[in-house]
Structure formats: C-alpha cells, structure tokens
Amino acid sequence: MKPVIAIPAIAALLYRAWSRRSLTPLGLVVAGLTASAHAVHPWSAPFALLGVFYLGGSRVTRVKEGVKARLTLSATGAEGGEGPRTHIQVLANSIVATGLILLHARLFFLYGSSSDLALDFFSFQGPHTAGDLLTVGIVANYAAVAADTFSSELGILSKSSPRLITSPTLRVVPPGTNGGVTLTGLLAGALGAALIGLTSAILIPFSPESSSLVTRAQFTLFVTIWGTLGSLLDSVLGGLLQASVVDKRSGKIVEGSGGKKVLIHPSSTKAAGTADVTSTATATQLRATEAIANTAALKGSRITGTSAAGQPARPHEEAHESRRVESGADLLDNNGVNVLMAAIMSFGAIGVTSWLWEVPIGDILA
C-alpha cells in the first residue's frame, strides 16, 4: 500500500479510536502496529479488510450498546456494555491475519511482481501458488472474526431467547451466554462475513481466468458461508471452553473486563498489594474491583459477620455466592476463544484449498 495513502489512513483510524475512547492507550499502540503491518503489503486489500472489520464492528457495537447495558452486567459492578478495548482484544482478532499478511508480503520480495500473486480462485487446473493459499487464509480470518463480532453484538437484539448450541436439548439461556445462538445472530454474522467477502472480491487482484463478475460473486458467497461457519464455531468453542457466569439475583450474564474471565468467588482473588500478586497494576486493579463488587453482592459480609440490615450473616458457603456458572468450562477467556477460532478458520481454509489445488502448505514458508 502506498505510504501517501497508508499514513493518513492509519492516523485517521487511530484518531477515531482515540476520540471515541474505544481503545486503551496500549490498545492504540498495538492497533497502530497492526495497521502498519497490514499497510506494508503492496495490495490495498489487507488494510481495507482491517478497516471494514474495525469500522463495521464499531458501528454494530454502538447500535446495541444501550440494549446490552440492560441485559448484561459488568464484572466490576457497573451496568453491562463495552468499555475501551485492550491490546489483547486487538491482537485476538488480528494476530493470525497479521502473520499471514507479512508472509504474503514476503512473497512480493521473492517474486517481484503482483501479477504473479493474483488470486486464481476457481481455476482448479492451476497453476496455483502459496500466495493463493495465504490470500484465502487472510480473507477467511477476517470473514470469521467479522461474522463473530456482528453475530455476538447484534444477536443480543433478538426478540427470541438464545439457545445453547452445545446443549443436546438446545436449552434457553440468558442473553450474552457464550454459545447462545439466535436466528438474528446468525443472519448478522452472515452480513459481517458478506461485507468482508464483497470487499475482498472488489480489491483483491484476480487472475484473468478468475476475474469475471460471476467468479467474484461466487467468491463472495464462499467467503460468506465460511465466515458464518466461523461464527458458529466460535459459539461452540465458547459454549465448551469459556465459563458463562450469571448473577443470581438478576439472572443476567456477567461480562469480564477486556474479555477476561469472570470471578465466581470473591475470595479467589486477593486485593492489590498482596505479596503473591503477579499481574500488572491495571489488571490487578480490575480484578480487585471485581472482587469487591462480587463481595458486595453477597448477603452480608463474611469479614464482619453482619449484613446490611444488621442481621447476622450466614457462614460462607459456595451456595451463598452471588454468581454461578451457567455453562462451559473455565478454560479460556473470550480472547483465547477468539484467537483459537480465527486460527482454525484461517488454517482450515488454507488446508482445504491446499488439498483442492494440490499446493503443499510447506510452500508458504519456502
């Protein structure tokens, strides 16, 4: 991408994020580095895909912001809704694509011509190259993460209750539950993937054999389907590997700050300043705040043995905690699930096209 276009475009994206306070300071730094890595590529498509994902995701987040605040709770005790996204959240959605983009840019230095790397998508007779595999992997990544973002952000607006995709009976769960799916969410996910597919079909250089409007439309359809499958995969992974924590009093899902895990027991995290605290100061403060908020939700204090009403509090028992696990194993946080899903969908697309086109995956690193 030409510097005369890339530099102002990166500055505009960062200024937008800063002015809207949608990213933390470190999140802005990582976002700038990520955008720069995308802009290093000679094509405009990688940077455009990042821009469409970021701008589209920001838009749908604002659409459901008020609704989500009513339907979910923050782990720190405030109403639900998104705070500024952290550097970890930025990387969770872009790290796989960034690596593939840098590998693809490397091929330009080896071949020295963009025509040698034009995508020959539907010509199964070839010749196909490692560049074709990387292009598919990059697009697959953004189709999947865009579908997941649109699905999770807009799915909460559904009039119908979500159903847990990992449950044999597809039982009804509270809005915001990991693994909860609705028809609205699925359609929103398909829309997000379609936007990525359309952007790719317009901006990616196709070979003469694959440059017709029909072929580009077929490519868009393929990307839409693949991205929607990524959204479903994220629901399955979230339902299995990520604990959904419910506030017992309100029945609402509790969401962790920055996509992190949610505490279930207040005593499981010590306050800031204790000897065995190993996280950063910011993370410690967030977790300590969450512990305080969770403790305050109990009926009475286990420390003083009295309740707010002046009645003796019951001894601490797990049954008296204010939160419970609705579903899922507490193995990964939301960021971990996002990275895992993106990697599976990206390398899965590379694997499928490698088999169809008979191009060894090892050629990517050759």
Order of alpha helices (4+ residues) and beta strands (2+ residues): alpha-alpha-alpha-beta-alpha-alpha-beta-beta-alpha-alpha-beta-beta-alpha-beta-alpha
